[in-house]
């Protein structure tokens, strides 16, 4: 009897140990999947934003160089540059379509997991992500067909409108997504609204002036900051870089919250998130300055337009022109009412003529 009871206790201990081991494995797999998802998505947005920034900067500098050049003829390398820009733009649209498909695939897997866990909130959240990804996928497909001229050339107004709707829907997704008011992830989502707003404003400006490259540069910078922040959220949620005293609580694969033990840990985690975002802003500024200096050196403005011209030289030339200016004619002698004006190169002599009707007097 004692042996039987011991065998039952040992079997129960083994089963509990197996369940704990399997739950730890599933937790690790979920953590790795979440970190991989955020890293891939953020890295893709970072590359797309970098390409947008480089293209817009090079196009802006090329326009400045053409306008500042003396001849109105285009530069001899303009055709090669246009081909390279078209190629990079096609690659950018292809990257957008690939990342959109990856987001749709990841959301589909999360929906299946939420259905198994009977998590209706997780299903709704992933459906919103799929709708946003579908908009950007349609934008990329139309952009590829327009850029390569495979079919009908869609106007830029339609493409920018689709892009604007996608950013607005993404804004509302992270603005409304506050499942747990005490969750630390809400602070990360609030800070993510900053680069999304930059993208929205830049797209609206591009709708008003499609030929301007500055709006495209602003959207590229916003995408770079958004991608960097996605990568930061992945490491802050799914790795050992999570704030001390905080832990993750999951309902399904796509529905989670980050809770802390007490108020000191909660406020410290929010302060750490703000500090991380400020560091990312500083990195973005360094990135923009570095890219602009590199592009301006390689494809930049001609030296003639960048030369310093002192204002004093222009004023001296203006004074010389004024000193040479005269209202007198080039003739050597002028007769005005009996006064003869004889001009030399340096002096002017005035002689009175006492002749009346052609007859002079020696008196």
Secondary structure, DSSP 8 states (H G I E B T S, - for coil): -HHHHHHHHHHHHHHHHHHHHHHHHHHHHHHHHHHHHHHHHHHHHHHHHHHHHHHHHHHHHHHHHHHHSSS-S--TTHHHHHHHHHHHHHHHHHHHHHHHHHHHHHHHHHHHHHHHHT-HHHHHHHHHHHHHHHHHHHHHHHHHHHHHTSS----HHHHHHHHHHHHHHHHHHHHH--S-TT-THHHHHHHHHHHHHHHHHHHHHHHH-TT-SHHHHHHHHHHHHHHHHHHHHHHHHHSTTS-TTEEEEEEETTEEEEEESSHHHHHHHHHHHHHHHHHHHHHHHHHHHHHHHHHHHHH---HHHHS---HHHHHHHHHHHHHH--SS-S-SEEEETTEEEEE-SS-EEEEE---BTTB----
